[in-house]
Amino acid sequence: MWLGMMRADGSYAFSAEGDKGQYIYVSSQKELVIIRNGIEYGTIMIQGTGSHIGKSVAVAAIYRILKQDDYSACPFKSQNRALDSFVTSGGDETGRAQVVQAEAAGLEPGVIPIETL
């Protein structure tokens, strides 16, 4: 069942929850979609149709909540196209949003080898 929520500015956001813990949230104003695949799988997907719509901030908030609840999570981004990279203590470059997410998760910012995920 879909639930619609009217915001103060008159725009709408929608959410739905499945019987096995699946969840989806859609914000047309922010062009943002958050998906949880269910209790068994433990995965969360954040999607958006553009830049600067809050995906990285939403992910950082989720990492902080998971850390506070004693869960282990690791930020990952398959491609960084930003021109303002952060240089890690190991001399590698990573995106600034991933640095904020790593700090929110209580981790040292760095490049994570794909085989460790």
Salt bridges, closest charged atoms under 4 A:
ASP84 OD2 - ARG96 NE 3.91
